[in-house]
Amino acid sequence: MNNVVIMPIIIPLIAGLIMILFRQNIRFQRFLSILAIMASGFVAVILMGQIKGKGIQTLQAGGWDPPFGITIVADMFSALLLLSTSIVALFCLIFAFKSIGKERESHYFYPFYLFLITGVNGSFLTGDLFNLFVCFEVMLISSYVLISLGGTKIQLRESIKYILINVLSSSLFLLGVAYLYAMLGTLNFAHLSLRVAEAGQDGLLTTVALLFLMVFGMKAALFLFFWLPEAYSAPPIAVAAIFAALLTKVGIYAIFRMFTLVFYHEPQITHLIIGILGALTMILGAIGAVAYWDIKKILTYNVIVGVGFIMAGLASFTSNGIMGSMYYLIHDILIKALIFLLGGTIISLTGTSKLKEISGLIRNHPYLGWMFFIAALSLAGIPPLSGFLGKVFITRGTFESEYYWLGGIGLLTSLMVLYSIMKVFMNVFWGETHLSKEMEKGTTKGLMFPMGCLTVLTISLGLGAEGIHEYVRLATESLLNPKLYIEAVMGGSQ
């Protein structure tokens, strides 16, 4: 057992609870929140080293043998996501220092920000289905507060829709948990995998699997994404960026975990449906991104396209496809945070999100313009930036599994993504400058550092992809070989 495994959950949770006692001491809250997130990232790096050297790390809470106790598990897939989460959470938090406003800061913004990270980290580390539900709820309740904090009309309107859709999906989640427990008598992921293998994934179990696909698909915005564009447009910039970077990724993680560890026996049904939903998500998301002339709508629809593309790698169920999804998932977490921060800064400067009302911004803000250009190319998967390698592996994986139509749709929608995001760049930064610095509604003071760091990271991740290849390979291996996870968790209890 390894007590370090639980620290990415404990650290932000305790820090958030402490900050509640110091509501008016904003400086202390800022310091402690930065410290907690950096500590979580440091623990993630330690875990990656331990997993690489010793294999999957586990913790059985209270010393109970699996599957009876609470199991915490860190494989390389979880560890990579923990580190990515800490990185984007850190830079979005630094951005929030100058943009979120004193009113929100004094109404528990920082505690709920850390509770959100607690829920995200817990979702990545939990080893059983019920605690995954609990961690989802911690994350969602925190997001309910963050999306409505400030009380503007659009926030309150969209928070109602957001809460309703998540209450519905959580109810279906509990229904699926009840069915699965009634059928198999366990909720531990490793034990579930053994029980499903023993019983055989018959029609009833496959139906339950599809119920979970619908539940996690709603949370990940896989096809059922109607709630996302408006919900992610409502909160402040820093909140929208962390939502775009992380919230859909937790749903994606849950789908990967369930359909590589538990329900992997009928891929001709389950994974084909995942591929079809991924294709529809890419197509509809790309159409939305191309059709709108509003920065918020274009960026939120690009979140949806990314979800579909990651799912294409899982649908292929090949080594190349899964590896591509790993690369692209890490890239997508970083680039969605960056592109939302950049887009939000543009809106803050100009006072509008309508492309036809903005022009020539690059003359006054050249660094902002070129960072957006780099982010646009990375988002579209242009080499040698971070999005390229993942797209290559995913496309190769879909072709290997003879899902040529899925790979083709991925390539087509990549071109549509490039068009949509370059449309923003050309309209916002090129052309005649109508807005002088004196007429600007906001400022970039204090905001360029976190955006610059994320820009450097997306370049480094593309040019230095070989540096994380071994970690991505280990993550892919653990997903394609469920025995590794089962043996690490169950040990001699099988």
N, C-alpha and C positions, 0 to 999 in steps of 0.2 A: 504494500500500500504506500501511496505517496501523498502526503498532506499538502504538497505544493499545488496539486491539481485543483483544489477548491479555492485557492487564493484569488483568481480572477473574479469569482463571485463575491467572496467575503470583503475584499478591499473596497470596491465602490459602494457596496451596501452599507458598511460601517461608516465610511466617509460621508455618505448621504445622510445617514441618521444623525451624525455629529453636527452636520451643517444646519439641520433643522433647529438646533438649539441656539444658533448664532445668525438668526434671520437678518439682523440689521448690519452685521459685520461683513460687508460685501468683499472686502479685500481678503479676509480670512477664507471665505468661501471660494474665491478664485484660486487662492494658493492651494487649498486642500483638494479641490477638484482636479487641478493640474497634477498634483502629487499622486493622487489616487489612480488617474489614468496612466501616468507614466509607470507607476509601480505595476499595474496590470499588464502593460506591454512588456516590462522587464520579465515578469513571471512567464509570459507567453514565450519569450525567447529561451528562457531556462527550460521550459517544457519541450520546446522543439529540439533542443540539444539532448535531453533525456530520452525522448522518443526515438531520435535517430540512433542513439547509442544502445538503448536498452529495450526498445519496443514500446507498445502502447502502455500508458500509465493509468492506473485506476486507484480509486479510494472507495472503500466500503464504509459508509458512515456508521458510527457506533459499533463497528466490528462485526456487524451482522453478515453472515455468508450470503452471497447472491443465490437466488433472486429475491430474498426476503427483505433486505434493507435498501437504503437509498444508495445508489451507485453513481459515482462521478467518474467519467471516462474522458481521457484526452488522447486521441489519436492525432496523426499529423494533419488530417483534414480540419479537425477542431482547432488545433494550435495555430495553423496558418490564418484561420478566420479570426481567432482571438487577437493575433498581432495586427492584422489589417483593421480590426475594429478599434483597437487602441490608437492606431495612427490617425485614422480619420476623426475619431472622437477628440483627440488632442487638438488638431488643427481647427476643427469646427468650434471647439470651445474657445480657443484663442481668438478666432473671428468674432465670437459672441461677445467677448469683453468690450469691443468697440461698437457693436451694432445692436445688441439685444435691448439696451435701455435700462435705466435705473429702476423703473417701475416693475418690470418683470424680474429683475435681479432680486428685488426685495420681497417678491412673492414666490420664493422657493424654486426659482428656475434651476439653480445649480444642484440642489438635492434631487429633483426629479430627472435632471439630465443624467446623474449618476445612477439613479434607480433604473432608468432606461438601459444603460450599459450593463447593469447587473442582470437584467432580464435577458439581454442579448447574449452575454457571456454564459449565463446559466443554460440557455437553450443549446448552445454549442457543446456544453460539457455534460449535461445530464445523460444518465444511462438508462432511463426508463421513461415510458410514454406519459405517465401521469405527471411526473415532475417536469416533463417538457411542456405540458399544459400549464402548470403553475408558472413556469418561467415566461411562457408566452403572455400570461395574464399580467405578470409584473411589468413586462415590457409594454404591453398595450395600455394598462392603466396610466403608466408614466407618459405615454404618448398622448393619451386623452388630455392630460393636464397641459402638456407642452403645446399641443395644437390649438388649445383654447385660451392659453395664458395671454392676457392682453385684452380680451373681450371685444375685439372689433366685430363688426357685423358679419363680414365674410368668414371670420374664424368660427364664430358661433354657429353659423349656418352649415359650414362644411364639417364641423366637429360632430354635429348630430348625425349626418350621413355616415361619417367615418366610424362612430361608435356603434351605430345600428348594424352596419355590415360586419363589424368584428364581433358583436354580441351574437349574431346569427352564426358566424363561422365557429365561434367558441362553443355554442350549443351543439353544433354538429360534431365538433371535436369530441365533446364528452359522450355523445351518442356512439361514436366510433370506438372510443375507449371502452365503453360498457359492453358493446358487442364483442370486441376482441377478448376482453377478460372473461366473458361468459363462455366463449368458445375454447379458449386456450388456457385459462387459469393463471395467467401471468401478464405483466406489463413491462418487465425488464427486456430491453432490446435484444440482448444476447440470448436470453431464455426464449423470447418470442421467435427468434430465428431458428432455434433448435426445434421448438414445438411445431412451427409451420413446416419445417423440413420433414418432421416425423409424420405429421398428419397429412401432408400433401396439400398444395395450394389449390383446393377445389373451387368450384364455382362460387360458393358462399364466401370463402375467404377472399377470393378475387373481387367480389362485390364490396366487401369491407375495405379492401385495398383502394378501390376506386372512390369510396367515401372519403378516405383519408386524402386521396389525391385532390378531391374537390375542396376539402377543408384547407389544406396547405396551399392549394392553388389560389384560393380566395385571398389568403394572407400574402402570397407571393405576387399577386396580380397576374397569374397565369390564366389568360383568356378572360377570366372574370375580373376585369380591371376597371370597370366603369366608375368605381369610387375614387380611383387614384388621382387622375389629373387635377380635379378641383381640390381634393384634400391636401395634396402636396403643394398647391399654389397658395394656400391660406396662411400658414404660419410665417414667422420671421425667417430671414435668410438662413441663419445658422441652424435653425430647427428643421427647415425644409431640406437642407443639405444632409443632415444626419439621418433624416427619414429616408431620403433617396438612396443614401449609401448603405443603410443597414436593415431597415425594416423588411423590405421584400426579400433580402438575403436570408433572413431567418426562416422564412417560408421555403425558400429554395433549399436551404440546408436540411430542413425536415423531410422534404421530398427525396433528396439524395439519400439520407440516412434510412428512410423506410424502404426505398425501392432498390437499395443495394444490399441491405442487411436482412430485411424481413420478407418483403414481397418481391423477390427476384426470380421466382420459379416459373412464371408465365410471362416472359418478356414480349412474346408475340401478341399479348393482349395489353398488359399494363404499359409497357414501354412504347408500344406503337401509339397508344392513346396519348401518352406524354408527348411523343413526337408530333402528333396531329395538333394538340393544344399549343405546343411550342410554335409550330408553323403559323397557326391562326393568330397567336399573340404577336409574332414578328410582323405579319402582314398588316394587321389592324393598327398596331402601334406605329409602324412606319407610315401608313396612310395618314394617321393623325398628325405625326410630326411634319410631314410634307404639306398638309392641307392648311395648317394654322399659320397666322402671321403675328403670333403673340409669343414672346420669349418664354413665359411660364408654361404655356401649353406645349411648345416644341420640346422643352427640356423634360417635362413630365412624361410625354409620350415616348421619349427616348429611353426613359427608365423601363418602360414596358417592353420595348424592343429587346433590351438587354436580357430581360427575364426569359423571353422566348429562345434567345440564342443559347443561353446556358443550358436550358432544358434539352436543346437539340443534342448536346454532347451526352447527356444521360440517356436519351432515347436510343442513341446508337449502341450503347452498352458495350463499347470497345475500349481498349486501353488508350488509344489516341483520343477518342471522343471524351472520355472522363478526364484525361490529362488536360485537354483543351478547356474543358469546363472549369477545372481548378485554376489554370492560368487566367482565364477570362473572368472568373468570379473575383479573384484578388484585384485584377485590373478594374473591374466594374465598381467595386467598393470605393477605390481611390478616385476614379475619374468622375463618378457621379457626384461625389462630394465637391470636387474641384469645379465641375461645370455649373453646379447649382450656386456655389459661392460667387463665381464669375458672373453668372447671369443675374443673381440678386444684386451684386454691386452695380451692374449696368442700370438696373431698374432704380436703385437708390440714387444714382447720379442724375438720371434723366427725369425721374418722376413718372415714367410710363413703361409699360411692357410691350407696347405696340411698335412693331418694327418700322412701320411707315412713318412714325413720328420721331425717329432717331436717325442721326446721320453724322459721319465724320468724327466720331469720338476718339479715333486713334491719334489725332493731332494733339489733344490735351492729355491723353492717357495711353502713350505708346506701349508701356509695359503690360497694361491690362489687355490691350488689343492682341499683342503677340502671345501672351499666355492663353488667351481664348483660342487663338489660331492653333496652338500646339494641342490644347485640350480637344479641339474639334477633330483634328487629324487622328489623335489617339482614340477618341470615341468611335470613329469610323473604322479603326483597325488598319491605318496606314503605317507601313514599316518606316523606321525601326521602332516605333513607339509601342507602348505596353499592350494595346489591344490586338496587335497583329498576330502574335504567336498563338494566342488562344483561338483565334478564328481559323488559323491554318490547321491546328490539330482537330478542332471540332468538325471542320469541313472534311478532313481526311477520315475521321471516324464515321461520319454519316455515309461517306462513299464506301468505306469498308463494309458497313452493315447493309449496303445496297439501298439506303434511303437517299437516293440521288435527288429526289424532289425536295427533301428537307435541307440538304446542303445547298441546293440551288436557290431555295427561298432565303437561306441565310446570306448568301452572296448578294442577291438582289436587294434585300432590305438593308444591307451594309451600304450600298450605293445610295439608297434613299435616306439613310441616316446622314451620310456625308453631305448630300444636297441640303437637307433640312438645317444642319448645323452651320454649314457654310453660308446659307441664306441669312442666318443671324449675323455672322461675321461681316459679310459684305454690306448689309444694310446698316448695321450699327456703327462700324468703324470706318468704312469707306465713304466717299462722297463729300459733299460740302458740310462744313462745321456750322451748325445752327446754334449751338449751345456753348457760350463762353464759360470759363471757369467760375466767373462771378454769378452766372445764372444757374449753376448746378444746384440740385436739391440736396445732395449729400456729399460725402467725401470718401476718399480711399485711405485716409490717414489711419494707420494701425491695421489695415486690412490686407495689405499687399504681402506681408510676411507669410501668413498661413497659406495663401494662394500660391505664392512663389515656391514654398516648400513642396506642396502637392504637385506642382508642375515639374519640379526637379525629380520627384519620385516617379512620376509616370514616364519620364524620359529614361531614368535609371532602370526602371523595371523592364523597359523594352530593350535597352542596350545591354543590360546585365542579367538577362533572363537565365543565363547559364548558372548564375550564382544561386538561384533558388530551385534549379531543376531537380536536384536530389530530393529536396523536401516535397516538391510536387509529385515526383515519382513515388515516394513513400505513401503520400496521401492517396494516390491512384491505386496503388497496390492494396492498401487496407480496404478500400471501397470495393474492389473487384474480388477480394478474397475474404469473405465474411469469417472464415475460420480464425483469422488473426485476431479479430475483435472478440469473438466468442471465447477463445482460449485465454485472452488477457483478462476478461471479466469473470468467467466461470471458473477458470483454473481447474481444480480437482472436483468441482461441484457438479460437473456435467452429468 
